[in-house]
Amino acid sequence: MRKKTIWVVDDDTIYQIIVNKIIQKSEMFSTISSFKNGKDAINAVSNSLNNIESFPDIILLDINMPIMDGWEFMEELQVLKPSINKQIIVYIVSSSIAVEDKNKAKSYPDILGYLSKPVNINDLILIASND
Amino acid sequence: MVLEKKWSKFISWFLSKPKTTGLFVFICLSFVIGYIVYQQYRIIKEDERREMHNTLQNVHQNIEQSLKNCYTTTLTLALTINDKGIPENFDYIGKQLVDTNSNISAVELVPKGVIKYIYPLEGNEAAMNLNLFATSYLKKEALKSIATKKMYFAGPFELKQGGIGIVGRFPVFQNNKFWGFSAVVIRLESLLKSSGINNINDSKYYFQLSKKNPINSKEVFYLPNKSDFSKKYNISVTIPDGDWKLYLISKHRNYLYYQILIPAILGFILAAFFGFVINSLLKKPKELQLLVHSQATKLLNSELKYKSIFDQAAVGIAYIDSYSGSFLEINKQYCNLLGYNEQEMKERNFQSVTHFDDLEEDLMNLEKLKLGEIREYSMEKRYLTKKNTIIWTKLTVSPLWDINEKPTTHIAIVEDISLRKEAEELIKKSEIRYKNLFDDSPLALWEEDYSAVKKYLLELNLINENPEIATSFLEKHPEIVQKCFSLVNIINVNNQCLIQFAPKTKSQLLRNTDFIFEKEIPSYFIKHLVAICQGNNHLNIDAQMKNAEGEIREIHLVYSVVKGYEDTLEKVIISTEDVTERKSAEKNIINTQHRLEALINTIDGIVWECNPTTLSFTFISKKMEEILGYTSAEWLENPNFWADHIYQDDREWTINYCALKTNQNLNHDFEYRMIAKNGSIVWLRDIVNVVMENGKAVSLRGIMIDITKTKEAEKELNDSFNLVTEQNKRLLNFSYIVSHNLRSHTSNISSIMDLIELSESEQERDEMIQLLKSISNSLNETMLHLNDVINIRTNIGLVSEPLNLNEYIDTAQNVLTEQITLNDVSITTDIPKTVMVNYNPAYLESILYNIISNSIRYRHPDRKPAIAIKWLIENDLNVLQISDNGVGIDLIKNADKIFGMYKTFSNNSDAKGIGLFITKNQIDAMGGNITVESEPNIGTTFKIYIQ
């Protein structure tokens, strides 16, 4: 099975380290990219348009981020969607357990799931194998 | 025929011009007279001429005779001459000759031209031996006689013997030789005498004898009156024997004129006279003609006038034969009235078109007319028209024959009085109707005569007197009122009256009304009298009268003066209507109304009624005063009162809503504010009912309920609700954030724990433990933050003190000195030194610190940071304004995040997202507010509202 690329969009540095570690431990992914906020992530998406290979297979998206939060990122993504020839798979990863957030996630067709922090290896393996 | 006509025309032309004719006649006659006179003249002239001729002839003859005699004489004398040439017996012959011829004065023998022998010698001696040839004046003539060999009479000339005479010389030739002359001398006078010249009537003509003088060939005249007569009429005869001319000249032609002139004049006068006569004679016919003409014209005019009158008259005129009754002449109107045309009318007679009922009377009248008993008659009669309808006419008939003449024709003039008749009928009908109305009217009617009352009042000088004075006067004098009452005269009453008041008989009622009023003067009567004094012709009074059963009833009395009797009040109509029931019903209604009003006024709301289109109110209950402070009167006066007093903000909506609903004829219920008299705002709930009539909205009725308190309570409730919701939201938010933040840390810890367990090396484990440390630190920090926030939220021990603003700003600056100098920040403060705020010192410090540090943190990289702190008053609130020239905030994106917890939107690593959150909380806790205005790249301004 080809190893997938994954992007982690989260402003918590500690979490970034942790999730990196976990992804490495899972050995399911080939490339990991980290972004501190939605803005950086969407910029990267725009850049990846010409090189579709660089577009990630999976995106782990946090909600609460400065400058551009998770939902704003999703909106921007919808705008760029027509130019993306790859299937977009986004998973919301948040410490929020608010029902509104969970429902909101459902309204986006590209969001396949809602994960609550902490994330463990099994979740990642599931995501990776979920095709 | 034509000739006759021409002739008559000719004649008439003449007749028409008498003057001309007269003149013409005069001229004609003058001509005639002239001609006659001329003829006369000519005749006379002829006569004269003839006479003259005769006379002359006569004379001539005589002279000739004489000359002949002389010739004979000379001859005889010559014969005396013998052969020797010597006359023999001269004297004896001579004497005999002279005696025989009285004319001859002398005879001579003139041998060789020398007078030798003269008889009678006496008296003629002078002539002896006169040589004729020697004498010049004799010579010629002598020679002439010789030449002619005839006797030639020389002279007349002066005789040698004296006197004038002629000498007749007869040349004697002996043996053809001239011997001499035998001459005879005649004195002119004797010649003349013998000629009979002198016998001629001197008066008419005169003679003249002339001879051409042989010497000078001039005509010499020998008779007296030698004037030139060449001009005069003369006849002459030549006596060749002596070359004499004998003129007979007419004298005194004038007499001739007289002879002619007078007849001429007479004749002319006659002619003129005749002409004049003719003129005057003809004038008469002319005048007559003119008169006739003018009369004819007049006649024609009057004929025309008459014709037009006859034709165009608005009444029917007809000539009717008095015996047969047939229509001889009929005019248009007559025909129109009866519907026939002229032709048809002429075929009929008047009897055939007269209505049967009137025919007898008509014929009777006509008989009287014919008999001469009456000279004209008129009557009203009916005619039958062609359509068999009846028309009423007024007929006037007058005869066309003179008195005592036989009846011939008469004129009938008919006037259409059908309308009048109709009117009469109508009047009769209306009279009857009036009578019926009066008698059978359901209202009691009295016909009365107030004239006596008026007169009495006049006497009392109450007419036109001031009503108050009159009233008081009458009140003080009941006896006068009594008298007035008794003066009222009742003429007639109707049936209802009798029923209502039930007198014993009608006459009883007519006599007096005592039994109704029982000697008590009704109180209304004074009013009545005063009204009469004022000249009122109509009056409505309420009175009390007793009815048939003796009950006192309320009576509505209407007094009305019949038209035309306003002055005298002789005829007035009074109606008395028993209104007792009505009055009591009225009372009930009024009572009910009052009760209703009282009821309405007790309702705790403004009951109103208004016009649906104009929104002008027709009724407002008393509650208005209580609720809004305006009186009903004020409200009702101004048709736009309601609209004007609606609270401004609500006005448009309210009016539109009301109109909308009204148009849809829907009852509606809405709330709005109105401004009370004292200026306060009152909330009203208006429940409106649309009153329909025949499908149309005729009025709006409703009730306005004062819901101010309710509204206020509602508002308070709303406010608290909002507050609570807000608080709730914040709490939720807070809890959410808290949970999220705590969770993130805790989840991190849990993950790290997992990783430590999974770690494969010591190094990894140490890494993890380090991470754990930092997580724990973050967690701590978060807890601290939360503490702060909770503290603020619970407001425990919040103490406010009056604080000097400037001091605290300086303090904040001091705290940030390092940052300020490092970044070269300039801070300007524009706050009066004395400004004091009631604030919690810790909060004030924290707020100032936060905002200023934010301004420094988010400075613009391209310019020197400048912060301006100002103190303003905005809408009665104190405002602390802190503005900077930093990078600014995109408020469009981040307005809701700026004061949110843990919400950051910049990449600034120092930004925790909590500073402003805390600041806001602190300010809110102090009961103020904070707002932000910003423009990216320009700067940001925070405004803190302090109470």
Interface residues (C-beta under 8 A of the other chain):
Chain A: D12 I14 Y15 I17 I18 V19 K21 I22 K25 N64 P66 I67 S94 S95 S96 I97 A98 S116 K117 P118 V119 N120
Chain B: Y736 S739 H740 N741 R743 S744 S747 N748 S750 S751 I752 D754 L755 L758 L771 S774 I775 S778 Y902 K903 T904 F905 S906 N907 A911 G913
